[in-house]
Amino acid sequence: MSETIYICGHRNPDTDSICSSLAYAELKKKLGYPVQPMRLGPVNRETAFVLSYFDLAPPALLTTLRTQVSDLSMDIIPPASPDISIQKAWTLMKKNNCKVLPVTDHDNRLLGLVSLSDIANKYLDTLESNILANSRTPLHNIIDTLNATLIHGSPDTFYVTGKVAIAAMSPESMDPYIEPGDIVILGDRPDSQTKCIEKGAACLIITGNCTISEPVVKLAHTHGCTLLCVPSDTFTAARLINQSAPISHIMTRHNLVTFDMEDFVDTTKDKMLETRFRSYPVLDGEHVKGFISRYHLITSRRKQVILLDHNEKSQTVDGIEQAEILEIIDHHRLGDLQTESPIYFKNDTVGSTATIIANLYFEHGISPTAKTAGILCAAILSDTLKFKSPTCTHIDRTTSGRLAGIATLDMDTFAAAMFASASSLQDRSPQDILAQDLKEFIFDSHKIAIAQINSSDAETLATLRPGLLTYMEKHAQNQGYELIMLMITDIIEESSECLCAGAKKNLIPQAFNLSPHTPQDALVLPGVVSRKKQVVPLLAAALRGER
C-alpha cells in the first residue's frame, strides 16, 4: 500500500471529529496503513484548547476529494535544453519512447515543447537553406551531428550568417553560388577549398575524411574560416547538417496548453476535448512535473478516505462522489452516503466517536499514547457534555475513565477548563458562532441545518441575539435552508436556548409540543442538550407531518 488514505470528520468539525481523526490515524499507522488525518474546516476554540493542552498540532485542511491532476500516473519525460540539436532531440524521443519533449531552462522552468511534428515539418521544409544562420546554431551541434573533427577554428568565434551550400562545380563556376558567411560542403579539391575561403565562407565541411593541406589551413586562419572534416560522403553530410539546428528554433513556445498539479480532472478533460493534442505538460508553478494524455484520465486513481463522526453527504467533504470510501465510523443516524463495494462500517449507539476509536485500540491490543488517550478522553467529555447528555452510555463513562488513567488526567478539572475555553461569546461574530459546529440534514426534500455551541454567557447572548437572527435569516436564504437552528447549550443548567430562522421555523412549537404562540425565533428548551437525540428526531418527524 502506497497511496495516502485520508481520515476526516465532518464539516465545521467539533472536538470529537478532530480528536478522533488524529487518534484513528495513529492507530492505523501502527497497523501499517499510509494514513493522514485531515480536517474539513477551522478548529473551534474548545478544540484548540484541547490540542494546545496536549501539545498537538491540528490536522491539515482538506478542501476536496475531487480527482486532480496530481492523482494521475503521469509520464515522466526528462526535459531537454533549448540548445541541443534536432538530431539529439529525435534520439531522446526514441530512447524515452515519447513523441514530445519539454524544453526547459537550467531551473527546470518550461520554455516550450518539441514534438515529432515540429521535427518533421522543419526537416521537410527544404526551402530554408539558412536555418543554421537563423537559429544561430553552435559549432558543437554541427560537430556532434556530423561526427566531425575540428581542424581549424573555435566554438567561441564561430558565427554563420549565410546559407548551406554544396560546392560540386569547378572553382570558376562558384561565383554566383558562394557568398560571405556561408557553410560550404565539398570534397578533397584544394582549389575549390581555396576558392570558397577567398569568397568569404564562414565554414568548410570537407567530406570523406580527406586530409586538408597546410596551405588551405593557413588560408582559413587568415580569413577566419572554420574547417571541419567529416567521415561521411557529401550527400549524407548535406542531409544531416540541418538537424544540427538547436531545438529552440523549432519548438512551440506560445499558446501552450498546460495543466497545473491542482487542476481538477473534470476541467482537464474538457480542455483536452477542445484542443486534441497528443499529450499535455503538467506544471507545479513554472516547473515541469510530467505529461498526461487521455489515457491517463481513463486510468486515474481515486483518492481514498475514511469518514469519522458522520455518514451524510451534506456533512462530508466536497468531491466525495469521486473518492473511494474505505471505512465509516460513526455514532449518528444512517445517512445517504453510498459506496460501490462493501466497506468496513461501524456505527454504535454511544455518545462519542472517540469512544469507538478508543475501544478499537483496546480490541487490537494496542495502548494509545498518553497524548492520544488525553484527546480521546477530551472528545468523550465534550460530546457527552461531561456525561450529562442523554446520548451518554456506560461505555462512554468506562472508556473515558480508562483513557484518563493512561493520560493521568483529572476529568473534573480538565472538563471545567475545556468548557470555559469556549463558553464566552464576547468578540465573536454571528458567522463565527454559527459556523463553529453546524451540521446539514436532508429529510426527504427538506434541507435544514442545526448548529450547537456550549455557553452560559447569557449577558453577551442577549446583546448578540438580534444580529444572530438577522445573519441566520440571510444564511438560510443563501444556502437554501428551510430551517436553521442555533442551540446555545448551558451545560450547568442542562438546557438550551434555540434561535430559529427560515421558512419552516413555524414547525418548532409543533416539534417540541409547545404552545402555538411560543416565539419561534428564540425559545428555551429545558433538559434539551443533545442535538442528535433530542432535536434531530423531533424535527424530522415534524417535517414529515408526524407531530
PLY file of the C-alpha trace (Angstrom):
ply
format ascii 1.0
element vertex 547
property float x
property float y
property float z
element edge 546
property int vertex1
property int vertex2
end_header
0.00 0.00 0.00
1.45 3.33 -1.04
-1.44 5.73 -1.71
-2.30 8.08 1.14
-5.58 7.35 2.90
-7.25 10.46 4.30
-9.07 10.29 7.63
-11.50 13.09 8.32
-14.55 14.07 10.35
-17.42 16.27 9.24
-17.59 19.87 8.07
-17.40 22.53 10.78
-15.56 19.98 12.92
-16.02 19.73 16.68
-13.64 18.31 19.27
-14.85 14.72 18.70
-14.34 14.99 14.94
-10.81 16.42 15.15
-9.53 14.30 18.03
-10.98 11.08 16.64
-9.27 11.73 13.30
-5.90 12.27 14.97
-6.28 9.21 17.19
-7.52 6.86 14.48
-4.69 7.95 12.19
-2.20 6.99 14.91
-3.83 3.56 15.27
-3.91 2.90 11.52
-0.25 3.89 11.18
0.64 1.35 13.89
-1.25 -1.23 11.85
0.76 -0.36 8.74
-1.61 1.88 6.79
-0.38 5.05 4.97
-2.92 7.41 6.52
-3.14 11.16 7.01
-5.53 12.85 9.46
-7.37 15.82 7.95
-10.00 18.39 8.90
-12.77 19.89 6.81
-12.99 23.27 8.50
-11.46 25.62 11.06
-10.62 24.45 14.57
-13.02 25.94 17.12
-11.97 27.40 20.48
-12.72 24.31 22.51
-10.77 22.03 20.18
-7.89 24.49 20.05
-7.75 24.38 23.86
-7.63 20.56 23.83
-4.88 20.37 21.20
-2.84 23.05 22.97
-3.25 21.30 26.32
-1.78 18.07 24.91
0.75 19.89 22.70
-0.61 18.52 19.41
-0.95 20.27 16.06
-4.31 20.29 14.29
-4.70 18.16 11.15
-4.16 19.75 7.76
-7.14 21.21 5.94
-8.77 19.06 3.25
-10.89 21.11 0.83
-11.85 18.49 -1.75
-11.56 14.84 -2.74
-12.26 15.52 -6.39
-9.72 13.81 -8.60
-6.91 16.19 -9.50
-4.05 16.06 -11.96
-1.72 15.24 -9.07
-3.66 11.96 -8.66
-2.81 10.79 -12.18
0.06 8.50 -13.12
1.92 10.98 -15.28
4.54 10.16 -17.92
7.87 11.41 -16.63
9.89 12.69 -19.59
13.37 14.13 -18.93
13.50 17.75 -20.11
15.79 18.95 -22.87
17.96 22.05 -23.03
16.99 24.58 -25.71
20.43 24.44 -27.34
20.54 20.69 -28.09
20.29 19.73 -31.75
17.21 18.47 -33.55
19.02 15.19 -34.09
19.68 14.87 -30.35
16.04 15.60 -29.59
14.97 12.86 -32.01
17.38 10.45 -30.33
15.93 11.29 -26.90
12.39 10.71 -28.16
13.31 7.25 -29.40
15.14 6.46 -26.18
12.24 7.56 -23.96
9.55 6.21 -26.31
7.78 9.57 -26.41
6.56 11.92 -29.11
7.09 15.23 -27.32
9.88 16.75 -25.25
9.65 19.54 -22.71
12.25 22.26 -23.26
13.34 23.90 -20.01
15.93 26.28 -18.67
18.53 25.36 -16.05
15.90 25.79 -13.29
13.52 23.33 -15.00
11.12 26.12 -15.96
9.16 25.35 -19.11
10.28 27.28 -22.21
8.45 25.31 -24.88
7.67 21.92 -26.41
9.23 19.98 -29.27
7.10 17.31 -30.93
7.64 14.84 -33.73
5.52 17.03 -35.97
7.78 20.02 -35.24
10.81 18.00 -36.33
9.07 16.59 -39.40
7.84 19.99 -40.54
11.26 21.54 -40.23
13.06 18.62 -41.86
10.70 18.67 -44.83
11.00 22.42 -45.26
13.64 22.20 -48.00
13.34 25.90 -48.85
15.01 27.04 -45.64
18.69 26.76 -46.57
19.80 29.34 -44.00
18.31 27.55 -40.96
21.71 27.35 -39.23
22.23 31.10 -39.50
18.70 31.93 -38.45
18.92 29.61 -35.45
22.47 30.70 -34.50
23.49 27.05 -34.41
26.52 26.49 -32.15
29.57 24.78 -33.62
29.42 21.85 -31.20
25.97 20.93 -32.56
27.37 20.64 -36.08
30.36 18.63 -34.85
28.13 16.22 -32.89
25.56 15.82 -35.66
28.12 15.14 -38.41
30.62 13.34 -36.16
33.11 15.90 -37.42
36.69 16.70 -36.48
37.58 20.35 -35.90
40.66 21.14 -37.99
40.66 24.90 -37.52
38.52 27.40 -35.67
36.92 27.84 -32.28
33.36 27.46 -30.94
33.77 30.86 -29.30
34.34 32.66 -32.61
32.07 30.54 -34.80
29.44 32.72 -36.47
27.36 31.88 -39.54
25.31 34.47 -41.41
24.71 32.72 -44.72
23.21 29.57 -46.14
24.35 25.98 -46.51
25.75 25.27 -49.99
27.37 22.33 -51.80
30.41 23.12 -53.98
30.06 20.43 -56.66
31.19 22.54 -59.57
34.59 23.81 -60.72
36.08 26.80 -58.87
35.40 29.04 -61.88
31.66 28.30 -61.67
31.26 29.02 -57.94
30.99 32.78 -58.03
27.16 33.01 -58.29
26.58 30.44 -55.52
29.06 31.07 -52.72
28.58 34.16 -50.54
30.26 35.54 -47.41
29.12 33.79 -44.21
28.08 30.56 -45.97
28.69 26.99 -44.79
30.04 25.05 -47.75
30.10 21.26 -48.07
32.67 19.99 -50.55
35.21 17.27 -51.32
39.02 16.99 -51.43
39.82 19.53 -54.18
42.23 22.14 -52.70
41.42 24.60 -55.47
37.70 24.51 -54.62
38.50 24.81 -50.92
40.71 27.82 -51.58
38.07 29.47 -53.76
35.39 29.12 -51.05
37.64 30.60 -48.39
38.52 33.53 -50.62
34.79 34.10 -51.29
34.31 34.59 -47.52
32.78 31.27 -46.48
32.38 31.03 -42.70
32.87 27.27 -42.55
34.07 24.49 -44.85
32.92 20.91 -44.27
35.31 18.55 -46.07
33.69 15.14 -46.63
35.22 11.67 -46.96
37.75 12.11 -44.12
40.09 13.82 -46.55
43.35 15.34 -45.47
43.35 19.14 -45.63
46.54 20.67 -46.96
48.62 23.04 -44.89
48.19 25.98 -47.33
44.40 25.66 -47.05
44.61 25.64 -43.25
46.80 28.74 -43.27
44.41 30.50 -45.67
41.48 29.59 -43.41
43.34 31.06 -40.46
43.93 34.31 -42.38
40.26 34.62 -43.38
38.78 33.38 -40.10
37.18 30.36 -41.72
36.31 27.23 -39.68
37.43 23.89 -41.12
35.68 20.60 -40.33
36.46 17.13 -41.58
33.65 14.54 -41.64
33.74 10.78 -42.37
30.54 10.74 -44.41
30.03 11.44 -48.10
28.70 14.78 -49.35
25.08 13.62 -49.72
24.93 12.30 -46.16
26.54 15.43 -44.73
24.08 17.63 -46.63
21.15 15.52 -45.43
22.20 15.67 -41.77
23.52 19.19 -41.31
20.15 20.92 -40.84
19.49 18.51 -37.96
22.21 20.31 -36.02
19.98 23.36 -35.52
19.02 23.89 -31.87
15.51 22.85 -30.88
14.86 26.38 -29.63
14.43 27.27 -33.31
11.60 24.81 -33.95
9.94 24.40 -30.56
6.44 25.64 -29.83
6.74 28.39 -27.24
3.47 30.33 -27.45
-0.14 29.39 -26.60
0.94 26.22 -24.83
-1.85 24.20 -23.26
-0.60 23.16 -19.83
-2.19 21.86 -16.65
-1.40 22.51 -13.01
-0.95 19.81 -10.39
-4.02 21.12 -8.53
-6.31 21.25 -11.59
-9.38 19.04 -11.43
-9.63 16.16 -13.88
-13.14 17.26 -14.95
-11.75 20.59 -16.17
-8.74 18.88 -17.72
-10.97 16.53 -19.68
-12.98 19.39 -21.16
-9.80 21.21 -22.21
-8.42 18.09 -23.87
-11.60 17.70 -25.89
-11.27 21.29 -27.10
-7.62 21.07 -28.16
-6.95 17.41 -29.03
-3.17 17.43 -28.63
-1.35 14.15 -28.12
-0.10 14.96 -24.61
-0.02 17.91 -22.24
2.66 19.13 -19.81
1.83 19.30 -16.11
3.37 22.14 -14.14
4.00 22.76 -10.49
4.28 26.52 -10.64
6.66 27.03 -13.58
8.36 23.65 -13.24
7.57 20.60 -15.35
6.39 17.56 -13.39
5.36 15.29 -16.26
2.90 14.75 -19.11
-0.66 13.48 -19.28
-2.88 12.30 -22.11
-6.42 11.00 -22.48
-5.19 7.58 -21.46
-4.22 8.89 -18.05
-7.76 10.19 -17.47
-9.17 6.74 -18.12
-6.75 5.13 -15.64
-6.92 7.85 -12.97
-6.70 6.85 -9.32
-9.42 7.88 -6.91
-8.49 9.35 -3.55
-9.14 7.03 -0.62
-10.85 8.23 2.53
-12.07 7.05 5.93
-15.00 9.04 7.32
-15.47 9.59 11.05
-18.33 11.07 13.07
-20.70 11.39 10.11
-22.20 9.44 7.23
-24.26 12.06 5.42
-23.27 13.61 2.09
-24.28 17.10 3.21
-21.79 16.93 6.09
-18.81 15.49 4.27
-16.01 16.77 2.08
-16.51 18.16 -1.42
-15.98 15.58 -4.17
-16.83 12.53 -2.05
-18.60 11.00 -5.08
-15.24 10.81 -6.88
-13.43 9.24 -3.92
-13.24 5.69 -2.66
-14.68 5.38 0.85
-12.85 2.63 2.71
-14.43 2.90 6.18
-17.09 4.80 8.09
-17.02 5.01 11.88
-19.90 6.95 13.41
-22.43 7.24 16.21
-25.23 9.09 14.39
-28.27 8.10 12.38
-27.75 6.43 9.00
-27.39 8.99 6.23
-27.35 8.96 2.45
-23.76 8.10 1.53
-23.40 5.25 -0.95
-20.40 3.08 -1.83
-19.66 0.96 -4.87
-18.49 -2.04 -2.84
-18.79 -3.34 0.73
-16.79 -1.39 3.29
-15.99 -1.52 6.98
-18.89 0.35 8.61
-19.05 0.69 12.39
-21.96 2.60 13.86
-22.54 2.33 17.59
-25.06 3.87 19.98
-22.51 5.66 22.13
-22.09 9.32 22.97
-18.89 9.94 21.03
-16.92 8.65 18.05
-13.86 8.82 20.30
-15.38 6.04 22.42
-15.45 3.76 19.38
-11.89 4.71 18.36
-10.54 4.11 21.87
-12.09 0.65 22.02
-10.64 -0.20 18.60
-7.23 0.42 20.19
-8.06 -1.94 23.02
-9.51 -4.59 20.67
-6.20 -4.61 18.76
-4.25 -4.94 21.99
-2.67 -1.52 21.45
-2.48 1.16 24.09
-2.75 4.76 22.85
-0.03 7.19 23.83
-0.71 9.48 26.77
-1.43 12.40 24.42
-3.76 10.36 22.23
-5.56 8.97 25.28
-5.92 12.55 26.51
-7.54 13.89 23.35
-9.85 10.86 23.11
-10.96 11.44 26.71
-11.47 15.14 25.96
-13.61 14.27 22.93
-15.84 12.00 25.02
-16.23 14.67 27.69
-17.07 17.23 25.00
-19.62 15.15 23.08
-21.36 13.82 26.19
-21.26 17.21 27.96
-19.32 15.51 30.75
-21.81 12.62 30.83
-24.89 14.89 31.10
-26.11 14.29 27.55
-28.85 11.67 27.07
-26.60 10.15 24.40
-24.06 9.18 27.08
-23.73 5.47 27.81
-21.99 3.29 30.34
-19.40 2.51 27.67
-18.57 6.22 27.35
-18.03 6.53 31.10
-15.86 3.42 31.46
-13.84 4.19 28.31
-13.15 7.79 29.37
-12.05 6.58 32.81
-9.57 4.15 31.25
-8.25 6.86 28.93
-7.93 9.37 31.79
-5.78 6.83 33.63
-3.43 6.48 30.65
-3.22 10.26 30.26
-3.07 10.91 34.05
-5.92 13.37 33.56
-8.26 14.77 36.22
-11.50 14.78 34.25
-13.40 17.21 36.50
-10.68 19.87 36.42
-9.95 19.39 32.75
-13.62 19.44 31.68
-14.25 22.68 33.54
-11.31 24.35 31.83
-12.27 22.95 28.42
-15.88 24.13 28.56
-14.80 27.52 29.90
-12.46 27.98 26.94
-15.39 28.09 24.53
-18.20 29.45 26.68
-17.55 33.15 26.21
-19.35 34.75 23.29
-17.56 38.07 23.53
-15.70 39.31 20.46
-17.32 36.61 18.31
-19.19 37.38 15.11
-22.54 35.77 14.24
-20.82 33.96 11.38
-18.16 32.53 13.71
-20.74 31.39 16.27
-23.00 29.72 13.72
-20.15 28.00 11.86
-18.50 26.57 14.99
-20.44 23.30 14.86
-23.09 23.40 12.15
-24.44 20.27 10.52
-26.70 19.95 7.49
-29.50 17.40 7.33
-31.69 16.28 4.45
-35.12 14.91 5.39
-36.79 13.75 2.18
-36.74 17.00 0.16
-36.27 19.26 3.19
-32.84 20.79 3.78
-32.17 22.11 7.28
-29.15 23.00 9.40
-28.60 22.76 13.15
-25.67 24.44 14.91
-24.75 23.96 18.55
-22.38 25.77 20.92
-21.88 25.41 24.65
-22.11 28.67 26.58
-23.54 30.10 29.78
-22.76 33.69 28.76
-26.37 34.88 28.91
-25.47 38.57 29.14
-23.46 38.58 25.90
-26.05 36.39 24.20
-28.75 38.96 24.88
-26.62 41.54 23.07
-25.81 39.27 20.14
-29.29 37.78 19.66
-30.65 40.36 17.14
-27.55 40.18 14.99
-27.53 36.39 15.13
-31.15 36.15 13.98
-30.57 38.59 11.13
-27.50 36.68 9.96
-29.32 33.33 10.26
-32.16 34.52 8.04
-29.71 35.66 5.35
-27.69 32.44 5.67
-30.84 30.33 5.33
-31.75 32.14 2.10
-28.24 31.94 0.67
-27.80 28.23 1.42
-31.35 27.14 0.65
-32.18 26.02 4.19
-35.89 25.74 5.00
-34.94 25.86 8.67
-31.78 26.80 10.52
-31.46 26.40 14.28
-28.74 27.50 16.66
-28.63 25.69 20.02
-26.82 27.62 22.79
-26.46 24.90 25.41
-25.86 25.72 29.08
-24.17 22.63 30.50
-24.62 23.73 34.11
-28.34 24.44 33.74
-28.77 21.47 31.37
-30.89 23.43 28.93
-30.60 25.07 25.51
-31.78 28.35 24.11
-32.63 27.90 20.45
-32.62 30.62 17.81
-34.52 29.71 14.65
-34.79 31.16 11.16
-36.15 30.11 7.79
-39.50 29.43 6.20
-40.17 26.33 8.33
-39.46 27.86 11.73
-43.19 27.71 12.48
-42.69 23.94 12.94
-40.68 24.45 16.13
-43.66 24.61 18.56
-45.14 21.54 16.88
-41.87 19.60 17.05
-41.36 20.24 20.77
-45.00 20.17 21.85
-45.01 23.85 22.75
-47.80 26.38 22.64
-48.53 27.66 19.12
-47.95 31.15 20.47
-44.37 30.36 21.52
-41.94 32.68 19.66
-40.09 30.59 17.10
-37.05 32.82 16.77
-35.83 32.35 20.36
-37.04 29.76 22.85
-35.63 27.91 25.84
-35.85 24.10 25.92
-35.22 22.81 29.48
-33.42 19.48 29.62
-32.52 19.58 25.92
-28.75 19.30 25.44
-28.35 16.72 22.66
-28.75 17.72 19.03
-28.54 14.12 17.88
-31.04 12.56 20.25
-33.34 15.35 21.42
-33.62 17.68 18.41
-32.94 15.93 15.10
-35.55 13.13 15.54
-38.27 15.59 16.57
-37.61 17.96 13.69
-37.54 15.06 11.23
-40.92 13.87 12.49
-42.39 17.39 12.28
-41.16 17.83 8.72
-42.76 14.51 7.77
-46.01 15.67 9.40
-45.86 13.03 12.12
-46.04 15.53 15.02
0 1
1 2
2 3
3 4
4 5
5 6
6 7
7 8
8 9
9 10
10 11
11 12
12 13
13 14
14 15
15 16
16 17
17 18
18 19
19 20
20 21
21 22
22 23
23 24
24 25
25 26
26 27
27 28
28 29
29 30
30 31
31 32
32 33
33 34
34 35
35 36
36 37
37 38
38 39
39 40
40 41
41 42
42 43
43 44
44 45
45 46
46 47
47 48
48 49
49 50
50 51
51 52
52 53
53 54
54 55
55 56
56 57
57 58
58 59
59 60
60 61
61 62
62 63
63 64
64 65
65 66
66 67
67 68
68 69
69 70
70 71
71 72
72 73
73 74
74 75
75 76
76 77
77 78
78 79
79 80
80 81
81 82
82 83
83 84
84 85
85 86
86 87
87 88
88 89
89 90
90 91
91 92
92 93
93 94
94 95
95 96
96 97
97 98
98 99
99 100
100 101
101 102
102 103
103 104
104 105
105 106
106 107
107 108
108 109
109 110
110 111
111 112
112 113
113 114
114 115
115 116
116 117
117 118
118 119
119 120
120 121
121 122
122 123
123 124
124 125
125 126
126 127
127 128
128 129
129 130
130 131
131 132
132 133
133 134
134 135
135 136
136 137
137 138
138 139
139 140
140 141
141 142
142 143
143 144
144 145
145 146
146 147
147 148
148 149
149 150
150 151
151 152
152 153
153 154
154 155
155 156
156 157
157 158
158 159
159 160
160 161
161 162
162 163
163 164
164 165
165 166
166 167
167 168
168 169
169 170
170 171
171 172
172 173
173 174
174 175
175 176
176 177
177 178
178 179
179 180
180 181
181 182
182 183
183 184
184 185
185 186
186 187
187 188
188 189
189 190
190 191
191 192
192 193
193 194
194 195
195 196
196 197
197 198
198 199
199 200
200 201
201 202
202 203
203 204
204 205
205 206
206 207
207 208
208 209
209 210
210 211
211 212
212 213
213 214
214 215
215 216
216 217
217 218
218 219
219 220
220 221
221 222
222 223
223 224
224 225
225 226
226 227
227 228
228 229
229 230
230 231
231 232
232 233
233 234
234 235
235 236
236 237
237 238
238 239
239 240
240 241
241 242
242 243
243 244
244 245
245 246
246 247
247 248
248 249
249 250
250 251
251 252
252 253
253 254
254 255
255 256
256 257
257 258
258 259
259 260
260 261
261 262
262 263
263 264
264 265
265 266
266 267
267 268
268 269
269 270
270 271
271 272
272 273
273 274
274 275
275 276
276 277
277 278
278 279
279 280
280 281
281 282
282 283
283 284
284 285
285 286
286 287
287 288
288 289
289 290
290 291
291 292
292 293
293 294
294 295
295 296
296 297
297 298
298 299
299 300
300 301
301 302
302 303
303 304
304 305
305 306
306 307
307 308
308 309
309 310
310 311
311 312
312 313
313 314
314 315
315 316
316 317
317 318
318 319
319 320
320 321
321 322
322 323
323 324
324 325
325 326
326 327
327 328
328 329
329 330
330 331
331 332
332 333
333 334
334 335
335 336
336 337
337 338
338 339
339 340
340 341
341 342
342 343
343 344
344 345
345 346
346 347
347 348
348 349
349 350
350 351
351 352
352 353
353 354
354 355
355 356
356 357
357 358
358 359
359 360
360 361
361 362
362 363
363 364
364 365
365 366
366 367
367 368
368 369
369 370
370 371
371 372
372 373
373 374
374 375
375 376
376 377
377 378
378 379
379 380
380 381
381 382
382 383
383 384
384 385
385 386
386 387
387 388
388 389
389 390
390 391
391 392
392 393
393 394
394 395
395 396
396 397
397 398
398 399
399 400
400 401
401 402
402 403
403 404
404 405
405 406
406 407
407 408
408 409
409 410
410 411
411 412
412 413
413 414
414 415
415 416
416 417
417 418
418 419
419 420
420 421
421 422
422 423
423 424
424 425
425 426
426 427
427 428
428 429
429 430
430 431
431 432
432 433
433 434
434 435
435 436
436 437
437 438
438 439
439 440
440 441
441 442
442 443
443 444
444 445
445 446
446 447
447 448
448 449
449 450
450 451
451 452
452 453
453 454
454 455
455 456
456 457
457 458
458 459
459 460
460 461
461 462
462 463
463 464
464 465
465 466
466 467
467 468
468 469
469 470
470 471
471 472
472 473
473 474
474 475
475 476
476 477
477 478
478 479
479 480
480 481
481 482
482 483
483 484
484 485
485 486
486 487
487 488
488 489
489 490
490 491
491 492
492 493
493 494
494 495
495 496
496 497
497 498
498 499
499 500
500 501
501 502
502 503
503 504
504 505
505 506
506 507
507 508
508 509
509 510
510 511
511 512
512 513
513 514
514 515
515 516
516 517
517 518
518 519
519 520
520 521
521 522
522 523
523 524
524 525
525 526
526 527
527 528
528 529
529 530
530 531
531 532
532 533
533 534
534 535
535 536
536 537
537 538
538 539
539 540
540 541
541 542
542 543
543 544
544 545
545 546
